[in-house]
Amino acid sequence: MEDGSQNYLCIDLDPGPRGKAGQVIRWKRSSNGADATEWNSFADWLAAITAVCLAGNVDIDDERFIFLK
């Protein structure tokens, strides 16, 4: 997933020694490297996004991009 600034959320299938396979990482264009996120798995990320959407804390623009409030 891309955030509009060419930074990406990715599923890490080959983590380093402190990581966990399947964790969600943030790949920052500016640093050309990855950082850990609070989500240990895609399922954790999906549950968090689902909760935000069900709470109505999203906006959808004219091009149908979804933004979290």
Secondary structure, 3 states (H helix, E strand, C coil): CECCCCCEEEEECCCCCCCCCCEEEEEECCCCEEEECCCCCHHHHHHHHHHHHHCCCEEECCCCCEEEC
